[in-house]
Amino acid sequence: MLKKNVGALDRALRIIVGLGLLAGFFLNPDAAYRWLYLIGIIPLVTGLMSSCPLYTIFGLRTCPLKK
């Protein structure tokens, strides 16, 4: 499985943004580009998994190192 590289604050923000975007998808049924709200799936999933593939590619991590 993927290693954790998303810290607590980053994880919380990702989950909030993801849920907000998905809520926009359901609350704006007449929006012209409604499907763009589905991009909220990405931050939601990466927040729930505590792992971001892009962070791995770029060598970033926001969670503290284990001692």
N, C-alpha and C positions, 0 to 999 in steps of 0.2 A: 504494500500500500504506500501511498505518498507520505512523505515526511511532513510533520507540522512545520509551517513557516509563516503562519499568520497569528499575530498576537491577539490578546483579548480585546483591546480597543478597536483594532482593525477588523476583527471578526464581528464585533457588535455593529460597527458602521456598515459593513457589507450586508449583514442580515437586515438591518433597518432599510438600507437603500434598495435592496432586492425586494423586500416586502412592499415598500412604497411604490416601486415601479410596477409590480404585479397588481397591486390595488388599483393603480391608474388604468391598467388594461381592462379591469372589470368595471370600473366606475365611469369610463368614457367610451361607451359603446358606439358613439357617432363620430369619434375622432378620425381624421383622414388617415393618419399614419399610426393607427392603434397598435399594429403589430410590433412597433418599435419598443413598446413597453415590455415586451417579452424578453428583452435583453436583461431584465431584472433576474432572470433565472441564473445567470452567470455569477453575479455577486452573492446571491442567496446560496447557491451550491458550494461555492468556494468558502463562504463563511461557515456553513454547517460542517464542512469537511476539515476546516482549519488548515487547508492546504491550497496554494495557488500555483498552478503550473507555470505561469509567467514569472512569478518570483523565483522559481527553481531555475528557469532559463537564464535570468539575469543575475542570479546569485544573491538575491535579497531575502531577508527574513525580518519580521517584526516581532517575533516571539523571542523571549529570552532563552539563552543557551542553557541546557541542562548541565549541572555540575556533577 
